[in-house]
Amino acid sequence: MKKSLILYSLSTALNKGAILLFFPLLTQFLTLEEFGKWSLIIIVSNLLIPMLSLNGTAGILREGSQNLHIGFFLLKKYIFISSIISLIFGMGVYLIAKDNWFFYSIFIGSAEALLLLSLTFIRTEGRALLYFIIILLKTLALLAVVLYARQYDLELPILAQYYIYTIALFALTSNIYLLFQYKFNHLEFEFKPIFIFGILLIPHGLSQWIMSSSDRLILEYTLGSYEVGVYSLAYNIALILMLINSAIALSIPPYMIKNIDRWKNENYDHKLITYYTVLSIVLFFIVISLYALDKRYTQILGYYGEEMILMIFFIYVAIYLLGLYYLYANYLFYHKQAIIISKTTLYAAIFNIVATVLFVYLFGTIGAALATLFAYIYYLYNIRKQTLKIEPLLQIPLMKNISIFLILTTIISLGFYNV
């Protein structure tokens, strides 16, 4: 498990970290308004991934972790389904809005959906090294695209097109590799229950997207692309914690499903929350230090308003709470409680939208960050409540770790506020 966790952490650092790596490069040749639109392209493409694949990754992960034969059966099914949906949807959008930024979101989302199906099956196989290699090559290829765009000062539409071609190439190659590698015998398997399980989790994915991304759409509508760009800078800086969160989300479920009794008996949750809290605090200090150094010396980001430290702090705390959410949600996923997961996330998403609209009206851009924090507090509270109904003996030292995290990150923020 430790080896897999390290490889998945590195994979996540490359995959999610590509956003963090690319955005200083993008700001060097895109205007702040264009960067805001680029952020919208990426976040909307992420929204579309579960819709275009009918959330097939959930079924592949849940069933494939216990039976690889079933996982491969589901992979073939969902590759076909996703390809048809993406083709129909893509053609329709091309005819209606090919010059709009939403057009590029559709095709990036389609390519990412097909790639994610193959990567999910690779996770169920336990081939963390192969997973890492694919992510590494993809990240290097996309980096080359961004560097090329910067070198020749390409316009945003051309950059988006090259981005699509690159991801589509990796999706095609990965799926062909897996389809030709395995030759399982015909499988008699009832597809409908797991298909419904995946469908029921789509609202969960959409709601999580609303919580993580709708704030930029609200800012775009209320304050304009410039403020989206400012907020996106702060969000992307805080987003570095998602590297750890995503590693937990990638590596823990397959291991937990296969070893649920050992997971409970050896109190892995206790160990995990302690390590996670310590790493989060250390990482926050590094992030704020680098921001301060850039502000004083290199000025790569190009914007250093007095609200930035506070926005970074609010968003970072929210992302930390999301990491704690995974510890509880994994149990609901194991028990196939798709409806509970989706309902809980939907309520949190509605809360987030209302809070964002209200706080943006009252406090401007910084209100979006504050709304995100309150939404994730509400989210963690409710997912814990629902999990304890199914696992009443589950004990995770939640408040102790949250208190330590808040005290130390607040001290760090105050120490760097006027730097």
C-alpha positions in Angstrom: 0.0 0.0 0.0 2.8 2.4 0.9 4.4 2.0 -2.5 1.1 2.5 -4.3 0.4 5.6 -2.1 3.7 7.1 -3.1 3.2 6.4 -6.8 -0.4 7.7 -6.7 0.8 10.8 -4.8 3.5 11.4 -7.5 0.9 10.8 -10.2 -1.5 13.3 -8.6 1.3 15.8 -8.1 1.9 15.6 -11.9 -1.8 15.5 -13.0 -3.3 18.0 -10.6 0.0 19.8 -10.3 0.1 20.4 -14.0 -2.5 23.1 -13.4 -0.2 24.7 -10.8 2.8 24.3 -13.0 1.1 25.7 -16.1 -0.7 28.7 -14.7 2.5 30.8 -14.1 3.5 30.0 -17.7 0.0 30.8 -19.0 -0.1 34.2 -17.3 3.0 35.2 -19.2 1.3 35.3 -22.6 -2.4 35.3 -21.7 -4.1 38.4 -20.4 -5.8 38.2 -17.0 -9.2 38.0 -18.8 -8.0 35.3 -21.1 -6.6 33.4 -18.1 -10.1 33.6 -16.5 -11.6 32.1 -19.6 -9.0 29.4 -19.7 -9.9 28.6 -16.1 -13.5 28.3 -17.1 -12.6 25.9 -19.9 -10.8 23.6 -17.6 -13.3 23.6 -14.7 -16.3 23.0 -17.0 -14.4 20.2 -18.8 -14.0 18.6 -15.4 -17.7 18.9 -14.8 -18.5 17.1 -18.0 -16.2 14.0 -17.4 -18.7 12.0 -15.2 -21.6 13.0 -17.5 -19.9 12.0 -20.7 -18.8 8.6 -19.2 -22.1 8.1 -17.2 -19.7 7.9 -14.2 -18.4 4.5 -15.4 -15.3 5.0 -13.3 -17.3 4.4 -10.1 -18.5 1.0 -11.3 -15.1 -0.1 -12.6 -13.5 0.9 -9.3 -16.1 -0.6 -7.0 -16.5 -4.0 -8.8 -13.1 -4.3 -10.4 -11.3 -4.0 -7.1 -13.0 -7.3 -6.1 -13.1 -9.0 -9.5 -10.8 -7.9 -12.3 -12.8 -9.8 -14.8 -15.9 -7.8 -14.1 -13.8 -4.6 -14.1 -12.6 -5.3 -17.6 -16.1 -6.1 -18.7 -17.3 -2.7 -17.4 -14.3 -1.0 -19.1 -15.3 -2.2 -22.5 -18.9 -1.3 -21.9 -18.2 2.2 -20.8 -15.6 2.9 -23.5 -18.3 2.2 -26.1 -20.9 4.2 -24.2 -18.6 7.2 -23.6 -17.4 7.3 -27.2 -21.0 7.4 -28.5 -22.1 10.1 -26.1 -19.0 12.2 -26.7 -19.4 11.9 -30.5 -23.1 13.0 -30.4 -22.6 15.7 -27.9 -19.5 17.0 -29.6 -21.1 17.2 -33.0 -24.1 19.1 -31.6 -21.9 21.6 -29.8 -19.7 22.1 -32.9 -22.8 23.1 -34.9 -24.1 25.5 -32.2 -21.2 27.1 -30.4 -17.8 26.2 -32.0 -16.5 29.7 -31.4 -17.4 29.8 -27.7 -15.1 28.7 -24.9 -17.6 26.0 -23.9 -16.9 24.2 -27.2 -13.3 23.5 -26.0 -14.6 22.3 -22.7 -16.7 19.6 -24.4 -13.8 18.1 -26.2 -11.3 18.3 -23.4 -13.9 16.6 -21.1 -14.6 13.9 -23.7 -10.9 13.0 -24.0 -10.3 13.1 -20.3 -13.4 10.9 -19.7 -12.1 8.2 -22.0 -8.6 8.4 -20.5 -10.0 8.2 -17.0 -11.8 5.0 -17.7 -8.6 3.2 -18.6 -6.7 4.8 -15.7 -9.4 3.6 -13.3 -9.1 0.0 -14.5 -5.3 0.2 -14.1 -5.9 1.2 -10.5 -8.1 -1.8 -9.9 -5.2 -4.0 -11.2 -2.9 -2.4 -8.7 -0.5 -1.3 -11.4 0.4 2.0 -9.8 3.7 2.2 -11.8 1.9 2.0 -15.1 -0.6 4.6 -13.9 2.3 6.9 -13.0 4.1 6.5 -16.3 0.9 7.4 -18.3 0.3 10.5 -16.1 4.0 11.5 -16.4 4.0 11.2 -20.2 0.7 13.1 -20.5 1.9 15.9 -18.2 5.2 16.3 -20.2 3.3 16.4 -23.5 0.9 19.1 -22.2 3.8 21.0 -20.8 5.4 21.0 -24.2 2.1 22.3 -25.6 2.1 25.2 -23.1 5.7 26.0 -23.7 5.2 26.0 -27.5 2.1 28.3 -27.1 4.2 30.7 -24.9 7.1 30.6 -27.3 5.0 31.6 -30.3 2.4 33.6 -28.4 -0.5 31.5 -29.6 -4.0 32.6 -29.2 -6.3 30.9 -26.6 -8.3 28.9 -29.2 -5.2 27.4 -30.7 -3.8 26.5 -27.3 -7.1 24.7 -26.5 -7.1 22.7 -29.7 -3.5 21.5 -29.1 -4.6 20.6 -25.6 -7.5 18.5 -26.9 -5.3 16.6 -29.5 -2.7 15.7 -26.8 -5.2 14.3 -24.3 -7.2 12.4 -27.0 -3.9 10.7 -28.2 -3.3 9.4 -24.7 -6.9 8.3 -24.2 -6.8 6.4 -27.5 -3.5 4.7 -26.8 -4.3 3.7 -23.2 -7.7 2.2 -24.1 -6.3 0.3 -27.2 -3.5 -1.1 -25.0 -5.9 -2.5 -22.4 -8.4 -3.8 -24.9 -5.8 -5.9 -26.7 -4.0 -6.9 -23.5 -6.8 -8.9 -22.0 -8.8 -11.8 -23.5 -11.1 -12.9 -20.8 -13.8 -15.4 -21.5 -17.4 -14.3 -21.9 -18.8 -13.1 -18.7 -22.4 -13.5 -17.5 -22.8 -10.3 -15.4 -25.9 -8.2 -14.6 -24.8 -4.8 -15.8 -28.0 -2.9 -14.7 -27.3 -2.6 -10.9 -23.8 -1.3 -11.3 -24.9 1.0 -14.2 -27.5 2.4 -11.8 -24.9 2.7 -9.0 -22.8 4.9 -11.3 -25.7 7.0 -12.5 -26.8 7.6 -8.9 -23.3 9.0 -8.2 -23.4 11.5 -11.1 -25.2 14.1 -8.9 -22.4 13.6 -6.4 -19.8 14.4 -9.1 -21.8 17.4 -10.4 -22.3 18.7 -6.9 -18.6 18.4 -6.1 -17.9 20.3 -9.2 -20.4 23.0 -8.1 -18.6 23.3 -4.8 -15.1 23.6 -6.3 -15.9 25.5 -9.5 -19.2 27.3 -9.6 -17.7 30.3 -7.7 -15.8 31.3 -10.8 -18.9 31.2 -12.9 -20.7 33.3 -10.3 -17.8 35.8 -10.3 -17.8 35.8 -14.1 -21.4 36.8 -14.1 -21.3 39.3 -11.3 -17.8 40.9 -11.4 -16.3 39.9 -14.7 -13.4 37.9 -16.1 -10.8 40.0 -14.4 -12.0 39.1 -10.9 -12.2 35.4 -12.1 -8.5 35.7 -12.9 -7.7 37.2 -9.5 -9.7 34.5 -7.7 -8.2 31.7 -9.9 -4.7 32.8 -8.9 -5.5 32.4 -5.2 -7.4 29.2 -5.8 -4.6 27.6 -7.8 -2.1 28.4 -5.1 -4.3 26.8 -2.4 -5.1 23.9 -4.7 -1.7 22.4 -4.2 -3.2 20.6 -1.2 -5.4 18.7 -3.6 -2.2 16.8 -4.6 -2.4 15.0 -1.3 -6.2 14.8 -1.3 -6.3 13.2 -4.7 -3.6 10.7 -3.7 -5.7 9.6 -0.8 -8.8 9.4 -3.0 -6.9 7.3 -5.6 -5.1 4.9 -3.4 -7.3 4.3 -0.4 -10.6 2.9 -1.9 -9.2 -0.2 -3.7 -7.1 -1.1 -0.7 -9.9 -0.5 1.8 -12.4 -2.5 -0.2 -10.1 -5.5 -0.4 -9.0 -5.3 3.2 -11.9 -3.7 5.1 -11.5 -5.8 8.3 -7.8 -5.1 8.6 -8.5 -1.4 7.8 -10.8 -1.1 10.8 -8.9 -3.4 13.2 -5.6 -1.6 12.7 -7.1 1.9 12.9 -5.7 3.1 9.6 -8.0 6.1 9.8 -6.3 7.4 12.9 -2.9 7.1 11.3 -4.0 8.6 8.1 -5.6 11.7 9.6 -2.5 12.4 11.7 -0.1 12.2 8.7 -2.5 14.2 6.6 -2.7 17.0 9.1 1.0 17.3 9.6 1.7 17.3 5.8 -1.0 19.9 5.2 0.5 22.3 7.8 4.0 21.8 6.4 2.8 22.3 2.8 0.9 25.4 3.8 4.0 27.0 5.2 5.9 26.1 2.0 3.1 27.5 -0.2 2.9 30.9 1.7 6.7 31.2 1.8 7.0 30.7 -2.0 4.2 33.2 -2.5 6.0 35.8 -0.4 9.3 35.2 -2.2 7.6 35.5 -5.6 6.0 38.8 -4.4 9.2 40.3 -3.3 11.7 39.0 -5.9 10.5 37.2 -9.0 6.9 38.4 -9.4 5.9 35.6 -11.7 2.2 35.6 -10.7 1.9 39.3 -11.5 -0.8 40.1 -8.9 -0.4 40.5 -5.2 -3.5 42.3 -3.8 -3.8 42.6 0.0 -6.7 40.1 -0.1 -4.6 37.3 -1.6 -3.3 35.8 1.7 -6.7 35.7 3.2 -8.3 34.1 0.1 -5.5 31.5 0.0 -6.0 30.7 3.7 -9.8 30.3 3.4 -9.6 28.1 0.3 -6.7 26.0 1.8 -8.7 25.3 4.9 -11.7 24.3 2.8 -9.5 21.9 0.8 -8.1 20.4 4.1 -11.7 19.7 5.2 -12.4 18.0 1.9 -9.4 15.7 2.6 -11.1 14.7 5.9 -14.3 14.2 4.1 -12.7 11.3 2.1 -12.0 9.4 5.3 -15.8 9.1 6.0 -17.0 8.9 2.4 -14.9 5.8 1.7 -17.1 3.9 4.1 -20.3 5.0 2.3 -18.7 4.0 -1.1 -17.8 0.6 0.3 -21.4 0.0 1.4 -22.6 1.3 -2.0 -24.6 4.1 -0.5 -24.7 6.1 -3.7 -28.0 7.9 -2.9 -26.7 9.1 0.5 -23.4 10.3 -1.0 -25.2 12.2 -3.8 -27.8 13.7 -1.5 -25.2 14.9 1.0 -23.1 16.4 -1.7 -26.1 18.0 -3.4 -27.2 19.8 -0.3 -23.7 21.1 0.3 -23.6 22.3 -3.3 -26.9 24.2 -2.9 -25.5 25.7 0.3 -22.3 26.7 -1.5 -24.2 28.5 -4.4 -26.4 30.4 -2.0 -23.5 31.4 0.2 -21.3 32.4 -2.8 -24.0 34.6 -4.3 -24.6 36.3 -0.9 -21.0 36.7 0.1 -19.8 37.9 -3.3 -22.5 40.5 -3.1 -21.4 41.5 0.4 -17.6 41.2 0.3 -16.7 40.9 -3.4 -14.1 38.4 -4.7 -13.0 37.4 -1.2 -16.6 36.4 -0.4 -16.3 33.5 -2.8 -13.4 32.1 -0.8 -15.3 32.5 2.4 -18.3 30.8 1.0 -16.2 27.9 -0.1 -14.9 27.5 3.5 -18.4 27.5 5.0 -19.7 25.1 2.4 -16.9 22.5 3.2 -17.6 22.8 6.9 -21.2 22.0 6.3 -20.2 19.2 3.9 -17.8 17.5 6.3 -20.4 17.7 9.2 -23.1 16.0 7.1 -21.0 13.3 5.6 -19.7 12.4 9.0 -23.2 12.3 10.4 -24.4 10.0 7.6 -21.3 7.7 7.9 -21.8 7.2 11.6 -25.3 6.0 11.0 -23.8 3.0 9.1 -20.6 2.7 11.0 -21.6 3.8 14.6 -18.3 2.4 16.1 -16.2 4.5 13.8 -13.9 6.8 15.8 -11.7 9.4 14.0 -9.9 12.1 16.1 -11.4 14.9 14.0 -11.6 17.9 16.3 -8.1 17.5 17.7 -6.6 17.5 14.2 -8.7 20.3 12.9 -7.9 22.5 15.9 -4.1 21.9 15.5 -4.4 22.7 11.8 -6.3 25.9 12.3 -4.1 27.3 15.0 -0.8 26.7 13.1 -2.1 27.8 9.7 -3.6 31.0 11.2 -0.2 31.8 12.8 1.6 31.2 9.5 -0.9 33.4 7.6 -0.6 36.3 10.1 3.2 36.0 10.0 3.2 36.4 6.2 0.3 38.9 5.8 2.4 42.0 5.5 5.4 40.5 3.9 
